[in-house]
Amino acid sequence: MLEEEILRLLTREEEEMMMDSAQLPTEELTEFGKCMIKDENIYMSLLTLAFTSLSWKDATNCHRTASVVCWTLLRQAVGGNLLPEAVTWFFTSVLKGLYIHGQHDVCNATLSHLALLIYENLRPRYLELRAVMAQIPNISTEALDQFDQRLVAPKGQRLGEKKKKDQFKKLIAGIKALCQQFRKEVHIRNLPSLFKKPKPDKDI
């Protein structure tokens, strides 16, 4: 498809993703990609396509787009004047991807990391992101406030990478994957032994 070809050309070689790795790539746009994003209409269309595809019924596409394309594109506009509605939509699209594909460990890890990157980089300027987080079921308001304070704290007082990821995952833990919403837990009791133990022979 043309859209997939454009997204593929926007970034350099796609790194092979390990099952246990959720690190998003740091590569820059290619020269073709830089030319494409100079046109605002094309740039916004690409962003819309990338973030919309996170909730398509295609886990492989979701993982590749979230791990390679979304942040590479959005990072180009982080320092600009994005509309609050656009920022909210980007963040919500990632959370919706978690809702659709959260049962897959690789998608879950990659989408969680992408959501953290967006929240960490844009939350200080866009209070609307906190309002989106506050709508997550069973989220602790106190924990969210503490997390926000550590985000804007001086560098020496900020959370380490691992603690930051762990705390953020706890905050968004209320987003249950759609296919697991109505799953009934099956509890099997301990069954009696099928074979009777023979009585030991007594030595007369």
Buried (B, 14 or more C-beta within 10 A) or exposed (E): EEEEEBBEEBBBEEBEBEEEBBEBBEEEBBEEBEEBBEEEEEBEBBBBBBBBBBBEEBBEBBBBBBBBBBBBBBBBBBEEEBEBEBBBBBBBBBBBBBBBBBBBEBBBBBBBBBBBBBBBBBBEBBEBBBEBBEEBEEBEEEEBEBBBEBBEEEEEEBBEEEEBBEBBBEBBEEBBBBEEEEEEEEEEEEEEEEEEEEEEEEEE
